[in-house]
Amino acid sequence: MLQSKLFYKTSKTKSADTESVSHDLLTRAGFIDQLMAGVYTFLPMGFKVLKNIENIIRQNMESAPANGQEILMPVLQPKENWQKTGRWDSLDILFKLKGSGDKEYAMGPTHEEVVSPLAKKNIFSYKDLPISLFQIQTKFRDELRAKSGILRTREFLMKDLYSFHTTQEDLNKYYEKLTKVYSDIFKKCGIGKVTYQTLASGGSFSKYSDEFQAITDSGEDVIYICKKCGIAINKEIKPENNKCPKCQSVEFEEKKAIEVGNIFKLGTKFSLPFDLKFTDRDGQDKPVLMGCYGIGLGRLMGAIVEANHDEKGIIWPKPVAPFLAHLIFIESHSIGSGKIKKAAEKIYNDLKKEKIEVLYDDRQEKSAGEKFAEADLIGIPFRIVISEKTLKTNSAELKKRTKGSANLVKIKQLYKFLI
């Protein structure tokens, strides 16, 4: 991508009204734009990051042990389904709207009220189970206070997977498998070292659930991390658990965190209202047991920035970065920009042929200092600099965003160092 053609603008000035590091950096680096409180546009670089996160999640949901099948359910949902579960009047974040003839609808904050009657049309026998369905879909929640940029919004992209089982034992086994899958996702996204599986209240679903909490000073939750085994407990249920539920240790470390994922054992909470049953081996009808497993993609993107930045800007982990390399040429007054720019353009085209995603700063009106500062703010994993000095040895200056110094690398060997 030619940087001169990229739809974005950066800002050197930290915003006074931002409540989180991720909000400040993503806005100033040109990844997101706020339309109103809790609602954001993902600009080209932000959208590329979001799609990379989506692809990581999708790959993990489709492969073993999740074995999910992807579907796409409607955002617009009938009032009647929400009345069946009792959540039309009890769920305070539910967006409601009226259509023609006073017909009322819900804008889906979640999809249990859709997936349960959908499953009823396809599940009849124990032979049809277990099965898991997932989607990556827009959700709407009327948050009383949307804050911290994309960490808490009113409109957001979410992956929600729903599993269906014949027995509690089968649900429990699948649930444990998904905790490992979730850990793999967060590790791949670059926040594995700061993300903790956290015992939490099950809310309206069950007594307990599991959250995945990423440590950040901008976090709205408080968790207590067991110093011995690393399992955490949410502050809401800490009074009930003076000892670690896993290793019985009483030593905890208190941290602020943001929830990046959660999983629930729904049991029969949604199968019973929709009469979702299966016939077992003995010919008896039994309610299907369900589980649900969610990840907010925008929130995860924000958490990645919270965990991966420095005083200069964002430091994107390679798997989610908008580009792998940021190519910059520095003009020379002695030989002019023609030779240097021509060399940079050749590198750009050669790397593109190798399927390397490159942002090429082809702007001639910007100084080297301005280009470097903007590159650090944007945070692409590798910076490649071509100058009169590097061309004398047919080399390029290669610097990792995570490192303070650069190395000279032969231009012909750049690909090897990037992959």
C-alpha positions as a printed Julia matrix, in Angstrom:
419×3 Matrix{Float64}:
   0.0     0.0    0.0
   1.29    3.44  -0.92
   1.16    5.61   2.18
   0.41    8.69   0.08
  -2.86    7.02  -0.99
  -3.83    5.56   2.39
  -7.07    6.92   3.9
  -5.88    8.04   7.33
  -4.5    10.97   9.29
  -2.21   10.92  12.32
  -1.93   13.35  15.21
   1.06   14.15  17.41
  -1.13   15.51  20.2
  -2.55   13.22  22.83
  -6.3    13.62  23.14
  -7.38   15.17  26.42
 -10.68   13.27  26.68
  -9.49    9.71  26.02
  -9.91    7.28  28.91
  -7.52    4.58  27.76
  -4.14    4.2   26.08
  -5.69    2.16  23.27
  -8.31    4.82  22.52
  -5.65    7.52  22.35
  -3.2     5.56  20.18
  -5.72    4.0   17.81
  -7.3     7.4   17.2
  -4.03    9.32  16.8
  -2.5     6.64  14.55
  -5.49    6.65  12.18
  -6.98    3.21  12.93
 -10.41    4.28  14.2
 -12.73    7.28  14.1
 -15.45    8.04  16.64
 -18.9     8.78  15.22
 -20.57    9.2   18.62
 -20.25    7.76  22.11
 -19.72    4.0   21.84
 -19.8     3.89  18.02
 -16.68    3.77  15.84
 -15.61    3.52  12.22
 -12.67    1.21  11.57
 -10.48    2.95   9.01
  -8.44    0.91   6.46
  -5.57    0.0    8.8
  -7.95   -0.65  11.69
 -10.15   -2.81   9.5
  -7.12   -4.85   8.4
  -6.25   -5.5   12.06
  -9.85   -6.44  12.8
  -9.91   -8.9    9.87
  -6.64  -10.47  11.03
  -8.12  -11.0   14.49
 -11.26  -12.4   12.88
  -9.23  -14.87  10.83
  -7.34  -16.09  13.92
 -10.61  -16.63  15.75
 -12.29  -18.3   12.78
  -9.4   -20.71  12.27
  -9.55  -21.75  15.93
 -13.33  -22.11  15.91
 -13.41  -24.29  12.79
 -10.54  -26.63  13.69
 -10.41  -29.29  16.4
 -11.28  -29.36  19.23
 -13.89  -26.6   18.73
 -15.17  -28.09  15.44
 -17.53  -25.16  14.97
 -19.61  -24.62  11.86
 -19.98  -20.98  10.84
 -23.39  -19.46  10.27
 -24.74  -15.9   10.14
 -27.83  -15.04  12.17
 -29.99  -11.9   11.96
 -29.34   -8.83  14.09
 -33.04   -7.95  13.95
 -34.91  -10.34  16.24
 -38.62  -10.79  17.09
 -39.94   -9.57  20.44
 -41.78  -12.87  20.95
 -38.53  -14.85  21.25
 -37.26  -12.51  23.95
 -40.57  -12.75  25.8
 -40.25  -16.53  25.85
 -36.99  -16.3   27.75
 -38.18  -13.44  29.96
 -35.41  -11.14  28.82
 -37.54   -8.62  26.91
 -38.27   -6.82  30.2
 -35.29   -7.92  32.32
 -32.29   -7.16  30.09
 -31.49   -3.47  30.58
 -29.02   -3.2   27.68
 -31.54   -4.37  25.07
 -32.12   -1.98  22.16
 -35.8    -2.1   21.2
 -37.43   -0.61  18.13
 -40.85   -0.43  16.57
 -41.69   -1.29  13.0
 -44.84   -0.82  10.97
 -48.09   -1.77  12.67
 -46.5    -1.37  16.11
 -44.49   -4.54  15.54
 -41.6    -4.6   18.05
 -38.11   -5.98  17.58
 -34.84   -6.39  19.46
 -31.45   -5.43  18.06
 -29.49   -8.49  19.06
 -27.03   -8.03  21.95
 -26.53  -11.8   21.83
 -28.15  -14.67  19.92
 -29.48  -17.34  22.29
 -33.02  -16.3   21.34
 -32.21  -17.03  17.68
 -29.91  -20.04  17.8
 -32.14  -22.08  20.16
 -35.23  -22.15  17.88
 -32.86  -22.61  14.92
 -31.35  -25.7   16.55
 -34.85  -27.07  17.26
 -35.43  -27.32  13.51
 -32.36  -29.52  13.07
 -31.84  -31.49  16.32
 -34.14  -34.47  16.94
 -32.06  -37.42  18.07
 -28.95  -38.09  20.16
 -27.36  -38.91  16.82
 -27.55  -35.23  15.9
 -25.42  -34.27  18.91
 -23.02  -32.86  19.91
 -22.8   -29.94  17.54
 -21.39  -26.4   17.74
 -22.35  -23.35  15.68
 -20.63  -19.98  15.61
 -20.89  -16.64  13.94
 -18.96  -13.38  13.73
 -21.69  -10.77  13.79
 -22.49   -7.21  14.85
 -24.06   -6.82  18.29
 -25.9    -3.86  19.84
 -25.97   -3.11  23.56
 -27.42    0.01  25.16
 -24.52    0.51  27.57
 -25.28    3.16  30.18
 -21.74    4.5   29.85
 -19.79    3.59  26.76
 -16.16    4.39  27.55
 -12.47    3.74  26.93
 -12.77    3.8   23.15
 -13.37    0.37  21.62
 -13.02   -1.36  25.0
 -16.71   -0.69  25.74
 -19.03    0.24  22.89
 -22.7     0.14  21.96
 -22.12   -1.45  18.55
 -19.43   -4.08  18.14
 -18.33   -7.18  16.29
 -18.49  -10.4   18.28
 -17.73  -14.05  17.82
 -20.32  -16.16  19.61
 -20.27  -19.94  19.52
 -23.08  -22.12  20.86
 -22.62  -25.81  21.67
 -25.36  -28.44  22.06
 -24.98  -31.64  24.1
 -26.8   -34.71  25.35
 -25.18  -34.89  28.81
 -23.6   -32.63  31.4
 -20.42  -34.69  31.11
 -20.2   -34.0   27.39
 -20.83  -30.26  27.95
 -18.16  -30.18  30.67
 -15.57  -31.82  28.42
 -16.27  -29.44  25.57
 -16.19  -26.48  27.92
 -12.72  -27.44  29.13
 -11.52  -27.84  25.56
 -12.74  -24.36  24.7
 -10.8   -22.82  27.59
  -7.63  -24.12  25.92
  -8.77  -22.85  22.5
  -9.39  -19.41  23.98
  -5.95  -19.36  25.57
  -4.45  -20.21  22.18
  -6.34  -17.35  20.52
  -5.14  -14.77  23.03
  -1.58  -16.07  22.81
  -1.65  -15.79  19.01
  -3.01  -12.23  19.29
  -0.12  -11.17  21.51
  -1.82  -10.9   24.9
  -1.32  -14.44  26.2
   1.13  -13.37  28.92
  -1.29  -10.83  30.41
  -4.56  -12.76  30.03
  -5.91  -14.89  32.87
  -8.73  -17.39  33.04
 -10.95  -15.87  35.72
 -13.71  -17.43  37.77
 -16.73  -15.13  37.66
 -20.41  -14.97  38.42
 -22.59  -16.79  35.91
 -25.11  -13.96  35.94
 -28.47  -15.1   34.63
 -26.97  -18.28  33.16
 -25.35  -20.3   35.94
 -23.69  -19.91  39.34
 -20.23  -19.51  37.84
 -18.7   -18.8   34.45
 -15.2   -18.24  33.16
 -13.95  -14.91  31.92
 -10.66  -14.22  30.19
  -9.28  -11.02  31.66
  -6.37   -9.04  30.18
  -4.37   -6.93  32.62
  -4.46   -3.2   31.83
  -4.5     0.04  33.81
  -7.57    1.02  31.76
  -9.48   -2.05  32.92
 -12.9    -1.67  34.48
 -12.72   -4.98  36.38
 -10.64   -5.98  39.38
  -9.33   -9.54  39.52
  -7.31  -11.48  42.06
  -4.61  -13.69  40.56
  -3.44  -16.74  42.48
   0.32  -16.38  42.97
   0.76  -20.15  42.95
  -1.22  -21.46  39.94
  -2.2   -18.35  37.96
  -5.97  -18.83  38.07
  -7.83  -15.6   38.83
 -11.07  -14.68  40.6
 -13.28  -11.73  39.71
 -13.8    -9.21  42.53
 -17.59   -9.85  42.39
 -17.18  -13.39  43.8
 -13.92  -13.01  45.76
 -15.72  -12.96  49.18
 -16.9   -16.51  48.47
 -13.41  -17.71  47.63
 -10.77  -16.86  50.22
  -8.81  -19.8   48.85
  -7.89  -20.49  45.26
 -10.49  -22.94  43.87
  -7.73  -24.79  41.98
  -4.76  -25.08  44.37
  -6.2   -23.79  47.68
  -3.55  -21.08  48.01
  -4.54  -17.94  49.92
  -2.02  -15.6   48.27
  -3.47  -13.38  45.55
  -2.32  -10.38  43.53
  -4.88   -7.67  42.79
  -4.93   -6.26  39.24
  -7.16   -4.1   37.02
  -8.24   -5.91  33.86
 -10.54   -5.86  30.84
 -12.67   -8.87  29.87
 -11.71  -10.08  26.37
 -13.75  -13.29  26.34
 -16.21  -15.34  28.37
 -17.74  -18.8   28.38
 -20.91  -20.06  30.07
 -22.56  -23.39  30.73
 -26.11  -22.44  29.8
 -27.57  -25.84  30.62
 -31.28  -25.87  29.78
 -31.92  -22.14  30.34
 -32.65  -21.54  26.65
 -33.56  -25.02  25.45
 -36.58  -25.29  27.78
 -38.35  -22.07  26.66
 -38.06  -23.19  23.03
 -38.82  -26.86  23.74
 -35.43  -27.85  22.31
 -35.27  -31.59  22.97
 -33.65  -34.74  21.63
 -34.64  -38.4   21.77
 -32.06  -40.51  23.62
 -31.06  -44.13  22.94
 -33.98  -45.37  25.05
 -36.52  -43.32  23.13
 -36.96  -40.76  25.92
 -37.23  -37.04  25.18
 -34.7   -34.9   27.06
 -33.79  -31.21  26.93
 -30.63  -30.31  25.04
 -27.83  -28.88  27.16
 -26.13  -25.75  25.84
 -22.95  -23.73  26.26
 -21.99  -20.34  24.86
 -18.57  -18.83  24.19
 -18.0   -15.18  23.26
 -15.14  -12.91  22.15
 -15.56   -9.22  21.3
 -13.25   -8.47  18.37
 -13.01   -4.71  18.84
 -12.42   -5.08  22.56
  -9.72   -7.65  21.84
  -8.1    -5.22  19.42
  -8.1    -2.54  22.11
  -6.65   -4.96  24.66
  -3.85   -5.86  22.24
  -2.84   -2.2   22.08
  -3.15   -1.84  25.87
  -0.63   -4.67  26.25
   1.64   -3.77  23.31
   2.77   -0.14  23.21
   5.47    2.23  24.4
   5.83    5.99  24.75
   6.18    6.31  20.95
   3.1     4.4   19.9
   1.61    0.98  19.12
   3.66   -2.23  18.83
   1.53   -4.64  16.79
   2.19   -8.4   17.19
   2.93   -9.89  13.77
  -0.22  -12.05  13.42
  -2.59   -9.08  13.79
  -0.53   -6.21  12.3
  -2.07   -4.26   9.39
   1.2    -4.68   7.47
   4.3    -6.73   8.16
   6.8    -4.1    7.01
   6.91   -0.3    6.8
   9.22    0.78   3.96
  10.73    4.27   4.11
  13.16    6.03   1.77
  15.29    8.98   2.87
  16.16   11.61   0.3
  19.76   12.66  -0.23
  20.81   16.14  -1.28
  24.02   14.83  -2.83
  22.55   12.3   -5.26
  18.91   13.35  -5.3
  15.9    11.21  -4.51
  15.58    9.47  -7.88
  18.06    6.63  -7.3
  17.0     6.06  -3.7
  13.28    6.12  -4.5
  13.79    3.77  -7.44
  15.56    1.28  -5.16
  12.74    1.55  -2.6
  10.09    0.98  -5.27
  11.89   -2.16  -6.44
  11.99   -3.51  -2.88
   8.3    -2.7   -2.49
   7.33   -4.54  -5.67
   9.62   -7.5   -4.94
   8.16   -7.96  -1.44
   4.63   -7.72  -2.79
   5.46  -10.53  -5.24
   6.47  -12.6   -2.2
   3.05  -11.86  -0.62
   4.59   -9.64   2.06
   2.18   -6.92   3.22
   4.08   -3.62   2.95
   3.16   -0.03   3.73
   5.46    2.05   1.5
   6.01    5.63   2.64
   6.43    7.17  -0.8
   5.84   10.74   0.42
   8.57   13.16  -0.62
   7.35   16.18   1.35
   7.95   14.52   4.74
  11.29   14.64   6.58
  13.02   11.51   7.86
  12.14   12.48  11.43
   8.47   12.88  10.59
   8.4     9.53   8.8
  10.12    7.72  11.67
   7.84    9.25  14.31
   4.74    8.28  12.34
   6.09    4.77  11.78
   6.59    4.32  15.54
   3.07    5.6   16.23
   1.49    3.21  13.7
   3.55    0.32  15.08
   4.13   -2.05  12.14
   6.46   -4.92  13.21
   9.38   -4.17  10.82
  10.75   -0.87   9.51
  12.88   -0.93   6.35
  14.86    2.22   5.54
  16.58    2.89   2.22
  19.08    5.76   2.07
  22.25    6.82   0.32
  24.24    5.21   3.12
  22.51    1.81   2.86
  22.69    1.72  -0.94
  26.48    1.98  -0.86
  26.53   -1.63   0.33
  23.32   -2.76  -1.45
  21.7    -2.97   1.96
  18.66   -1.76   3.85
  18.32   -0.72   7.45
  16.01   -3.21   9.15
  14.55   -2.47  12.57
  12.02   -4.39  14.62
   9.42   -2.19  16.31
  10.22   -4.01  19.55
  13.93   -3.15  19.36
  15.79    0.1   19.91
  18.45   -0.37  17.25
  18.55   -1.34  13.56
  20.75   -3.67  11.53
  22.02   -3.46   7.98
  20.71   -6.33   5.87
  21.5    -7.1    2.26
  18.5    -6.18   0.13
  18.46   -9.63  -1.44
  18.13  -11.17   2.05
  15.27   -8.98   3.33
  12.59  -11.57   2.67
  14.42  -14.13   4.8
  14.52  -11.75   7.77
  10.85  -10.78   7.48
   9.17  -14.17   7.39
